[in-house]
Amino acid sequence: MTSVTIGLAQIYPKLGDVTHNLNRHLELMEQAATQKIDLLIFPELSLTGYALKDLVSEVALTPNSPEFQRLREASQKLNLDIMVGFVDVDPRSRFFVGAAYIGQGELRHVHHKVYLPTYHFFEEGRFFAWGDHIRAFDTRFGRIGMLICEDFWHISPPYLLWLDGADIILLHSASPGRGLDESDRLGSSRWVEIANQAYGNFFTNYIVHCSRVGFEDGFNFSGGSSIVDPNGEFLLKAPYFEETLAVKTIDLNEIRRTRARLPVLRDERTGLVANELARILNRNS
């Protein structure tokens, strides 16, 4: 496959209402199929809403839950890959901010958010456990990695996915907007856009970001979902503050062309990084 048509489902989830949100996912999957979308990305915690607090245990799912069965069946029927956000719970009742990738009816990968913002008005560390792994995985579109919101405010997660073979990095978020000034964007939106362009440019990867919209518990989510190519250029920018299904077809051959011109992956010195990290960790132990 040399091209992938990607849909960014920039939606307004209903807080704590998994049934409503699941039905909205299924509706958008049907719509995506009519538009010949191959890969549909939903925002962080798209099945539950963001400001859950004490609702966390009530909305938690596992990949074997009936809700996931319905998503898998729709994925198979529509020949559509999806990335969805949910609250994952393990057998010992630890709760995680989770992202699941379902491809052609099969659960391919689950990522647990590894950086939980717990500062200013953020409280994720009070309600969720930290994820402990960052792994790329294989799909029919090639090797992909997933990250969640605060994960890509740190350089190490996308760097590790790049080294693990991911040529497409999927990011989704539910980041409350902040930083109002005279520009057409909130300061938080501008920061994320700059970071996404930097990741695309430094890693010669596609960076696909889906952000939510709407209001919850005093938070305003600004949207502005985007796709950045391996040259760090925006291919798609969704509107701010509006629900939308934004669509763009990407050319996977652009990765090869960019890396032939700019061989940063070829020249990356992973052994040097490993040695220096070991030195720093030993010095600080």
C-alpha positions as CSV (number, residue, x, y, z in Angstrom):
1,M,0.0,0.0,0.0
2,T,1.5,3.3,-1.1
3,S,-1.2,5.7,0.2
4,V,-3.5,5.9,3.2
5,T,-6.6,8.0,3.5
6,I,-6.8,9.2,7.1
7,G,-9.8,10.6,8.9
8,L,-9.6,12.8,12.0
9,A,-12.8,12.5,14.0
10,Q,-12.6,15.8,16.0
11,I,-15.6,15.2,18.2
12,Y,-17.3,16.4,21.4
13,P,-17.7,13.3,23.6
14,K,-20.4,13.2,26.3
15,L,-18.8,13.0,29.7
16,G,-19.3,9.6,31.4
17,D,-21.7,8.3,28.8
18,V,-20.0,5.3,27.1
19,T,-23.1,4.2,25.3
20,H,-23.7,7.6,23.7
21,N,-20.0,7.9,22.7
22,L,-19.8,4.4,21.3
23,N,-22.8,5.0,19.1
24,R,-21.2,8.2,17.9
25,H,-18.0,6.2,17.0
26,L,-20.0,3.7,15.1
27,E,-21.9,6.4,13.2
28,L,-18.6,8.1,12.2
29,M,-17.1,4.7,11.2
30,E,-20.0,4.3,8.8
31,Q,-19.5,7.8,7.4
32,A,-15.8,7.2,7.1
33,A,-16.4,4.1,5.0
34,T,-18.6,6.0,2.6
35,Q,-15.7,8.5,2.2
36,K,-13.3,5.6,1.5
37,I,-11.2,6.4,4.7
38,D,-8.7,3.7,5.6
39,L,-7.7,4.8,9.1
40,L,-10.0,6.8,11.4
41,I,-8.5,8.5,14.5
42,F,-10.6,9.5,17.5
43,P,-9.4,11.9,20.4
44,E,-8.0,11.0,23.8
45,L,-10.7,9.3,26.0
46,S,-13.1,9.5,23.1
47,L,-15.4,6.8,24.6
48,T,-15.6,8.4,28.0
49,G,-14.9,12.1,28.1
50,Y,-11.9,13.7,29.9
51,A,-12.8,15.2,33.3
52,L,-13.9,11.9,34.8
53,K,-12.5,12.1,38.3
54,D,-14.6,9.7,40.5
55,L,-16.3,8.3,37.3
56,V,-13.1,6.5,36.3
57,S,-14.0,3.1,37.7
58,E,-17.6,3.3,36.3
59,V,-16.6,3.9,32.7
60,A,-13.5,1.6,32.6
61,L,-13.4,-1.1,29.9
62,T,-11.2,-3.9,28.9
63,P,-10.4,-5.0,25.3
64,N,-12.8,-7.9,25.9
65,S,-15.7,-5.7,26.8
66,P,-18.9,-5.8,24.6
67,E,-18.2,-2.2,23.5
68,F,-14.9,-3.3,21.9
69,Q,-16.6,-6.3,20.3
70,R,-18.9,-3.9,18.5
71,L,-16.0,-1.8,17.4
72,R,-14.1,-4.8,16.2
73,E,-17.2,-6.0,14.2
74,A,-17.6,-2.6,12.6
75,S,-13.9,-2.4,11.8
76,Q,-14.1,-5.8,10.1
77,K,-17.4,-5.1,8.2
78,L,-16.2,-1.7,7.0
79,N,-12.5,-2.7,6.3
80,L,-11.5,0.3,8.5
81,D,-8.7,0.7,11.0
82,I,-9.4,2.9,14.0
83,M,-7.7,4.4,17.0
84,V,-10.0,5.1,20.0
85,G,-9.4,6.5,23.5
86,F,-10.8,4.7,26.6
87,V,-10.2,4.0,30.3
88,D,-8.4,0.6,30.5
89,V,-8.5,-1.4,33.7
90,D,-6.2,-4.3,34.5
91,P,-7.0,-7.5,36.6
92,R,-5.7,-5.7,39.8
93,S,-8.1,-2.7,39.3
94,R,-5.5,-0.2,38.1
95,F,-6.9,2.3,35.7
96,F,-5.0,3.7,32.7
97,V,-5.6,6.4,30.1
98,G,-5.6,4.0,27.1
99,A,-5.5,4.2,23.3
100,A,-6.5,1.1,21.3
101,Y,-5.8,0.4,17.7
102,I,-8.2,-2.0,15.9
103,G,-7.3,-3.1,12.4
104,Q,-9.7,-5.1,10.2
105,G,-11.5,-6.4,13.2
106,E,-8.5,-7.3,15.3
107,L,-7.1,-5.5,18.4
108,R,-3.5,-4.7,17.2
109,H,-2.2,-2.7,20.1
110,V,-3.1,-0.9,23.4
111,H,-1.0,2.0,24.6
112,H,-1.2,3.3,28.2
113,K,-0.4,7.0,28.7
114,V,3.1,7.2,30.2
115,Y,3.1,10.9,31.3
116,L,0.2,11.9,33.5
117,P,-0.1,15.7,34.0
118,T,-0.7,16.5,37.6
119,Y,0.0,20.2,37.9
120,H,-2.0,23.4,37.7
121,F,-5.6,22.3,37.0
122,F,-4.6,18.8,35.8
123,E,-5.3,15.9,38.2
124,E,-4.6,12.7,36.1
125,G,-2.1,11.3,38.6
126,R,-4.8,11.2,41.3
127,F,-7.0,8.8,39.3
128,F,-4.8,6.9,36.8
129,A,-1.7,4.7,36.9
130,W,1.3,5.4,34.7
131,G,1.9,3.3,31.6
132,D,5.3,1.5,31.5
133,H,5.8,0.8,27.8
134,I,6.3,2.6,24.5
135,R,6.1,0.2,21.5
136,A,5.6,0.4,17.8
137,F,3.4,-2.2,16.1
138,D,2.7,-3.6,12.6
139,T,-0.4,-2.7,10.6
140,R,-1.4,-3.1,6.9
141,F,-0.1,0.5,6.4
142,G,3.4,-0.3,7.9
143,R,4.7,0.2,11.4
144,I,2.9,2.6,13.6
145,G,3.2,4.1,17.1
146,M,0.6,5.7,19.3
147,L,1.0,8.4,21.9
148,I,-1.5,10.3,24.2
149,C,-1.4,14.1,24.8
150,E,1.2,14.7,27.5
151,D,3.3,11.9,26.0
152,F,4.3,14.2,23.1
153,W,5.2,17.1,25.4
154,H,8.3,15.0,26.1
155,I,10.9,14.2,23.4
156,S,11.6,10.6,24.6
157,P,8.3,8.8,23.6
158,P,8.3,9.8,19.9
159,Y,12.0,9.2,19.8
160,L,11.6,5.7,21.1
161,L,8.8,5.0,18.6
162,W,11.0,6.2,15.8
163,L,13.8,3.9,16.8
164,D,11.3,1.1,17.2
165,G,10.4,1.4,13.5
166,A,7.3,3.6,13.5
167,D,7.0,5.6,10.2
168,I,3.6,7.0,11.2
169,I,3.1,8.4,14.7
170,L,-0.5,8.8,15.8
171,L,-1.1,11.3,18.6
172,H,-4.5,12.0,20.2
173,S,-5.3,14.5,22.9
174,A,-7.9,16.1,25.1
175,S,-5.9,19.1,26.1
176,P,-7.8,22.0,27.6
177,G,-7.1,25.2,25.7
178,R,-5.2,28.0,27.5
179,G,-3.0,31.0,26.7
180,L,-5.3,33.5,25.1
181,D,-3.6,36.4,23.3
182,E,-4.1,38.5,20.1
183,S,-3.3,35.6,17.7
184,D,-5.9,33.3,16.0
185,R,-4.8,30.4,18.2
186,L,-4.6,29.6,21.9
187,G,-1.0,29.3,23.2
188,S,-1.4,25.6,23.9
189,S,-2.6,25.0,20.3
190,R,0.4,26.8,18.9
191,W,2.8,24.9,21.1
192,V,1.4,21.5,19.9
193,E,1.5,22.5,16.3
194,I,5.2,23.6,16.6
195,A,6.0,20.3,18.4
196,N,4.2,18.2,15.7
197,Q,6.1,20.0,12.9
198,A,9.4,19.4,14.7
199,Y,8.7,15.7,15.2
200,G,7.8,15.3,11.5
201,N,11.0,17.1,10.5
202,F,13.4,15.5,13.0
203,F,12.1,12.0,12.6
204,T,11.2,12.2,8.9
205,N,7.8,10.6,9.8
206,Y,4.1,11.3,9.3
207,I,2.7,12.9,12.5
208,V,-1.1,12.5,12.8
209,H,-2.8,14.3,15.6
210,C,-6.5,14.2,16.6
211,S,-7.7,16.6,19.2
212,R,-11.2,17.0,20.7
213,V,-13.5,19.9,21.0
214,G,-16.3,21.0,23.5
215,F,-16.6,21.9,27.2
216,E,-16.3,19.9,30.4
217,D,-16.0,21.0,34.0
218,G,-14.8,24.4,33.0
219,F,-12.4,23.2,30.4
220,N,-12.6,24.3,26.7
221,F,-11.1,21.9,24.2
222,S,-9.9,23.7,21.1
223,G,-9.6,21.0,18.3
224,G,-7.2,22.0,15.6
225,S,-6.3,18.4,14.6
226,S,-3.6,18.1,12.0
227,I,-1.4,15.9,9.8
228,V,2.3,16.8,9.3
229,D,4.4,15.2,6.5
230,P,8.0,13.9,6.8
231,N,9.3,17.3,5.8
232,G,7.6,19.0,8.8
233,E,4.9,20.6,6.6
234,F,1.2,20.6,7.4
235,L,-0.9,18.6,5.0
236,L,-4.1,19.2,6.9
237,K,-5.3,21.5,9.7
238,A,-8.8,21.1,11.0
239,P,-10.7,24.1,12.3
240,Y,-10.6,25.2,16.0
241,F,-13.6,24.7,18.3
242,E,-15.8,22.8,15.7
243,E,-16.8,19.2,15.4
244,T,-15.6,17.8,12.1
245,L,-14.4,14.8,10.2
246,A,-11.2,16.0,8.5
247,V,-9.8,13.8,5.7
248,K,-6.5,13.6,3.9
249,T,-4.7,11.0,1.8
250,I,-1.0,10.6,2.6
251,D,1.7,9.3,0.2
252,L,3.8,6.7,2.1
253,N,6.5,7.0,-0.6
254,E,7.2,10.5,0.7
255,I,9.0,8.9,3.7
256,R,11.5,7.2,1.4
257,R,12.0,10.3,-0.7
258,T,12.6,12.5,2.4
259,R,15.0,10.0,4.0
260,A,17.0,9.7,0.8
261,R,17.5,13.5,0.9
262,L,17.9,13.7,4.7
263,P,19.3,10.4,6.2
264,V,19.0,11.3,9.9
265,L,17.5,7.9,10.7
266,R,20.5,6.1,8.9
267,D,23.0,8.2,10.9
268,E,21.3,8.1,14.3
269,R,23.8,6.7,16.8
270,T,21.7,4.6,19.1
271,G,24.7,2.9,20.7
272,L,26.0,6.3,21.7
273,V,22.6,7.3,23.2
274,A,22.4,4.0,25.1
275,N,26.0,4.4,26.5
276,E,25.5,8.0,27.6
277,L,22.1,7.3,29.2
278,A,23.7,4.5,31.1
279,R,26.5,6.8,32.3
280,I,24.0,9.5,33.4
281,L,21.7,7.0,35.2
282,N,24.7,5.4,37.0
283,R,26.0,8.8,38.0
284,N,22.6,9.7,39.5
285,S,21.9,6.4,41.2
